[in-house]
Amino acid sequence: MVRESSITDAPRASTRGEEDPLGPLGRLAACIAHELNNPLDGCLRFLELALDRRTKAGKRREFLLQAKEGLGRMAEVVRELLAFARGAALETREVDLHELLTQAARSVRVDGTRTTFTGLAPGLARAAGGLFPVFTNLLRNAHEAARGRVEVSLRRTRRGRWVVAIRDDGPGIASPALGRVFEPFFTTKPEGTGLGLPIARHVARRHGARLLLQSRPGEGTAALVVLPLSARSGEPSP
């Protein structure tokens, strides 16, 4: 069963704010730290590999370029957060969906797990580049939950919408927790902030997409990103 929890179900935060005047500032800091952590992890990993004396020159350059790409993504996240705070228009420039997803998968690789792709090919579909933080967040969650495999698939509905599914083979989520995963600050992770999925859903909505979560205990979890009808197929028109 597909569940999309409502943010209105979240506990009211007025009392918390009254008790702690710095609460909003602390929540903003946690939000920024969470959104920058994924690409920062990737940059540090690539820099460590580049600095390893055993790394060959050709590979060292490749790792440095990957780190540079990650820094660019961090700058993009900062711009997205500023747009989130100001209510400004987000980056809607369309990019190749295959490239967007493969870059996201490469930036969040986790030892002991692997990512497979189904139904995805270059030039098949395009989507807003601003969805990159959504996909990295969902892929990070999937790899952290997976026993060994994460699958990224793409399909088209009868109404013409593209759906990206990110599935893991982890333990799944029980119904009570599944109904709360989009509540700000709700988390089942010891070191989690509970902000990743609410922010991801907010960013997805601002790009006209929907974010749903499907899970059953013992059967893994699937995050579904339903792209808007405006998301195009194939290469852009000249």
Secondary structure, 3 states (H helix, E strand, C coil): CEECCCHHHCCCCHHHHHHCCCHHHHHHHHHHHHHHHHHHHHHHHHHHHHHCCCCCHHHHHHHHHHHHHHHHHHHHHHHHHHHHHHCCCCCCCEEEHHHHHHHHHHHCCCCCCEEEEECCCCCCEEEEHHHHHHHHHHHHHHHHHCCCEEEEEEEECCCCCEEEEEEECCCCCCHHHHCCCCCCCCCCCCCCCCCHHHHHHHHHHHCCCEEEEEECCCCCEEEEEECCCCCCECCCCC
